[in-house]
Amino acid sequence: MEKLATLAVVGIVLLAPWTALQAVTPVGPGFTPERPASLFDCQTPLVKLLASSNQALIRAEKVPADKLEINIEPRANGIQAIELFDRRRPASPDSPGAGHLGWVMYDPQTGLLLDNSADEQHPLQLTFNPQYGKQYQQCLQKEQRCATILDQMKLGPIIADSPKYVVRGKGRAYFHAAPTEQCVNESQFVIPNDKVQVVGYAALEPVEGEKNGYLLVGYGNASGWINVDRLAPLDEICQDAQAGAEAAISKAASPTAKYLVKSKKLYFYDSPDKLCQDEGGKFVVNGDSVTATHGQPYKDFLFVSYIHPKTGDKTTGWVKADGLAGQ
């Protein structure tokens, strides 16, 4: 079955991993569904920078990066006023100032870090690991670059033939803040066989210089653009699995057979593939009796029917054969 299809949208031809897709009214530049206030986790290298500094209380209390909490207040000319806290000593009604380590001022452009906790008029210049300063500056530059791309990008609502896609290939598939490799978010990723949900928007034009195709998807609390080469439509996978099963069963006659469920819970699947579990969460339990319409397993699955002994309701679908015992 064809995995890729060309899509004409407002005179633009895009490469997309779906076979039936429609773009409706374009959305103006700057619109991104649920666009976060910060595209990347730039706070992590900043916290490491501060923890590595010679700020008096951080050094005296030996506060590690994973225990250092910060609150940033933007000031003029990009300077950041940063309040420091020790997570190990939370404030309380009896000790409202517990864990407070003071204030510092940081200029990301010059890399100057000042401690003005003791004297605001005569702040003390601090030292820190320059590696973290470089990482923080690079993250801020990337944030600004990708925000500009999003501000200029036009999106259109889409209707995909499969609302969910499955991660394919090897290793991590990273989310991107914008549909271009330069906006990869290395702190957010999915792995093979994870199922992602189509968000419902597509870029009407590719980012300049970008040759890869991307799909805007969500997974749990994360969302972003993922390279289409790492995605496959879930509906297509399940349809292919069902077609393969029907073809194989039609060539090999096998009588019906009765089985007893031996698993605590045995879930139904729409197709004989571990990715195609019934989204309604239907299952049978230990001791239930089911009838397999074809007695021999197909790829470790059996197509069975179950009749509820009290209601008479009938449920059919694929179940894993190793959860059954012959009667």
C-alpha positions, -999 to +999 in steps of 0.1 A: +000+000+000+013+035-009+028+051+022+033+086+009+010+108-011+014+143-026-010+169-014-019+201-032-028+229-008-034+264-020-012+258-050+016+242-029+025+206-033+036+190+000+048+155+008+025+139+035+023+105+052-014+102+046-035+092+016-066+113+022-060+147+036-077+180+031-066+215+041-094+239+049-092+277+057-055+288+061-045+302+095-025+334+095+012+336+103+021+334+140-006+309+149+004+276+164-021+254+183-013+255+220+020+272+214+039+272+247+054+303+262+089+287+259+097+265+230+128+248+247+139+240+282+166+267+284+162+269+321+181+237+326+215+250+314+208+283+333+203+264+366+235+245+360+253+277+353+241+292+386+248+260+406+284+261+393+289+297+403+307+311+434+276+328+447+281+328+485+251+309+498+250+284+469+286+275+477+282+276+515+251+253+514+266+232+486+233+234+466+234+210+436+217+219+403+188+195+409+180+212+442+183+248+430+150+265+422+150+299+403+125+326+396+133+349+366+122+385+363+130+401+330+147+435+331+156+461+305+181+452+277+175+414+281+190+413+316+175+388+340+170+392+377+170+357+392+158+348+427+175+317+441+160+290+464+172+258+480+145+231+474+158+212+504+146+239+527+110+249+518+095+280+533+069+276+560+047+299+582+073+296+610+103+301+586+090+321+556+126+329+545+139+293+546+157+283+516+161+318+501+196+322+487+194+358+474+193+375+440+217+376+410+216+396+378+226+378+346+232+393+311+230+365+285+246+387+258+277+395+277+278+365+301+281+388+331+267+374+364+264+397+393+253+391+429+235+422+443+221+405+474+243+424+498+246+457+480+226+466+449+247+497+442+280+477+443+272+441+430+298+414+432+308+398+399+306+360+400+323+333+381+307+301+367+314+272+344+316+288+309+303+256+293+269+262+308+269+298+298+275+288+262+247+262+263+223+287+277+232+313+251+228+287+223+194+277+237+181+313+238+193+319+202+176+287+191+144+298+209+145+332+191+152+316+157+124+291+159+099+316+173+106+337+142+099+307+120+066+301+138+057+337+135+061+336+097+045+302+092+010+296+078-010+266+090-042+250+076-066+226+094-064+191+080-085+160+081-062+129+080-074+094+071-058+081+103-062+101+136-032+082+151+002+074+138+028+049+151+065+057+156+086+035+133+124+031+128+150+028+154+158+049+184+142+081+196+120+103+173+123+138+185+097+165+186+105+198+168+092+232+178+087+240+141+088+218+111+125+220+105+155+201+118+171+233+132+142+234+158+146+199+172+137+196+209+161+171+224+143+169+257+110+156+242+108+124+221+089+092+215+102+057+208+092+030+183+057+017+187+045+047+206+012+060+192+009+098+185-023+118+179-026+140+149-032+176+162-051+187+130-029+213+114-004+212+086+022+238+073+010+252+040+046+259+029+078+241+040+103+260+060+129+275+037+157+251+030+139+222+047+137+190+027+120+167+052+082+164+058+068+169+092+035+161+110+021+180+140+013+154+166+007+151+203+018+124+228+007+127+265+014+163+275+039+168+247+032+181+212+053+192+183+064+183+147+079+149+140+096+138+108+071+118+087+098+093+078+094+081+114+056+078+113+031+053+099-007+056+099-022+033+126-054+027+106-033+015+077-013-009+099-044-024+113-061-027+080-031-045+065-030-068+095-067-077+091-064-082+053-034-105+058-053-125+084-084-129+062-062-140+032-043-166+053-075-180+070-093-183+037-065-207+024-065-230+055-097-244+068-099-250+105-129-259+127-142-236+155-128-243+189-137-234+225-112-219+249-111-208+285-094-175+294-065-181+317-053-145+320-065-121+347-075-097+319-074-106+282-079-076+260-096-075+226-078-062+194-094-048+163-067-066+142-041-093+148-014-068+157-002-057+191-006-020+180-043-025+172-058-029+207-095-020+210-096+016+221-128+009+242-107-013+264-129-044+260-116-076+278-125-110+291-113-124+324-100-156+339-125-184+335-146-168+307-154-191+278-148-179+242-153-195+208-126-191+181-142-190+146-109-203+133-092-228+157-056-221+147-038-190+158-027-164+132+005-146+143-002-155+179-038-142+178-072-158+176-105-143+165-131-151+191-166-144+202-178-140+238-214-141+251-220-126+285-237-152+306-261-127+322-268-100+296-264-121+265-243-093+249-219-106+223-183-093+219-160-103+190-125-095+182-089-107+182-072-118+215-037-131+222-036-168+219-013-173+249-040-160+272-063-190+263-064-226+272-082-253+251-114-268+265 
